Amino acid sequence: MSKTDGKKKYIVSINGRNFLMKMDGKIRKAGFYTTRFVEAQDVEEAEAVAIGLIRSDANLSSSIMNCREDPPILTVEEIEEVKKLQPHEGYAFYPEEEESL
């Protein structure tokens, strides 16, 4: 996209927490860090677009075992305007404090 459409480029760092999923053969709570590069009009739109990309990730969604009463949490930790977009789709998972369920 060109600058004439008014969109800027952003890198959005996200922390996901309280994801009930199978890790190392056990069902446990996990979190992750991920980064998304997005184009948006402003910081608020960049946040919404990045969160939408995570929520629409079919591979991640199919791994989540949470019930409605205990949903996962997505938190945007940092948004920075950048000059260039770089593709990035991975997750860095970590086990949360709880022992396996």
Beta strands, then each sheet from edge to edge (+ up, - down):
strand 1: 8-23
strand 2: 26-40
strand 3: 73-82
strand 4: 92-95
sheet 1: 3+ 1- 2+ 4-
end
